[in-house]
Amino acid sequence: MKKNNLHREGWTFIETLIVMTIVLILTASVGFGAAKQLDRARTVSATSQIETFSLALDSYYMDNGFYPSESQGLNALWQKPSSVPFPMNWNGPYVSKPVPSDPWGNEYLYRVPGENELPYEVCSYGKDGIKGGTGADADVSSCK
């Protein structure tokens, strides 16, 4: 006569659900922390790039006696502008490569004059691409 063995090997459905829940919680917490660090790194990168543009703009000013116009934009740091005001003493390029997008893939904004009575402003609207915000969505500006 065959004996039915009630003891089965393997995991029950409930045990599997518990393990999957624990794995998902751990994965989510690690992923959230990594995303937060990535946002912070992008903000630091935007700040660094804006500082580089500011130094390049000041060099442009020292050579030409004026900053690029808003219509010439930051591209005037890479290529000599062909529109008014013509930089007669352009000694560029003032940056090592064409002006990139900000770390979130948006264009940097360049305004002449800038806020707080400054001659210019270079700005990124952060992760959301909208003026204002907090955290990763906060603006990064040469005027702050």
N, C-alpha and C positions, 0 to 999 in steps of 0.2 A: 504494500500500500504506500502511495505517495504521501509525503507529509508536506502540507502547505507551509511555507516559511513566510510568516507575516513581517519579518524584518526585511526591509528593502534597503539596498545600498543607494547612496546619492542624497541629494538635497530635496527637501520638500519645497513646495511653491512659496510658502511663507518665508522660509530661510533664504531662498533666492531673492525675494523681494527686499528683505532686510539688508542683505549684502549689497544689492544694487542701489538701495537708498543711501547707504553709507558711502559707497563709491561716488555717487552723484553729488552728495553734499561736499565731500572732499574735493572733487573736481571743480565744483562751482566756487568754493572758497579760494582755491589756488588761482583759478581763472579770473576771479574778481580782483584779487590782489595784483595779478600780472597786468590786467587792463588798467588799473589805477597807476601802476608804475610806468606803463607805456604813455599814458596821458601826461604824467609829470615829465617824462623825458622829452616829449614833444614840445611842452611849454618851455623847457630849458633850451631846446634847440631853436625855437622861434626867437627867444630872447637873445641868444648868441648871434643868430643871423641878423637880427635887427641892429645889434651893436656893430656888426661888421659893415652893414649898409650905412650906418651913421658915420663911421670912420671914413668910408669911401666918399660919402657926400661932402664931408668936411674937406677932404683932399681935393675934390672937384671944385669946391668953393675957393679954396686957396689958389688953385691954378687959374680960375676963370673970373673970380670976383662975384659970382652969383651961383645959386643952386639950380639944378635942372628944373624946368617948369613942370607943372603937374601933368601936362600932356606928353612931355618927353618921358616922364616917369623914371623909375629905377633902371630902365634899359639904357639910359644915358650913361650909366656907370660902366656898361659893357661895350656899347658902340657909340661912336661920336654922333650926336644928334645932327639931323639935317634940317631941323626946323628952328624957328626963332624961339628963344634967343640962341644965336650961334655961339658955341664955346670956342673962341679964337685960340685959346691956349690949352685945349683939351690934351691931356697927357695920359690918357687911359690905355687900356682898360683899368678901371679902378677896383674891379673885383676880378677874382681868378677864373670865374666861369659865368655863363649867363645867369641872370637872377632866377632862382628856383621858385616854385610855389612854396607856401608855408608848409609845415609838417602835416597839416590836415588836407593838403591838396588844393587850397585856395590861393588866389593871388594876394601878395602883400599890397596894402593900400599905401599910397604916397600922396601926401597933401602939402601944398604950399599956400599960405603959411600953415604951421601946425598949431596945436592947442597951446594955451598958456603963453601966448606971445612968442613962441619959438619959431624959428625960420621954416621948419619943416616937421613933418611927422611921418614915421613909417610904422605901420600897424598891421596886426593880424587879428581877426575877430575870433580866433580860437576854434575849438572843435566844431561848434554849431554854425560858424560862419555868420553870426548875427551880432550886431553891436551890443555890448554889455554882457552880462552873464557872470557866473561864479565858477570856481573850480576849473575844469578843463575847458569850459565854455567862456571863460574870462578873456577879455581882450589883452593882447600883449602889444605895448606901444613904446616908441622911443621917447614919448612925452612923460612917462611915469617914472 
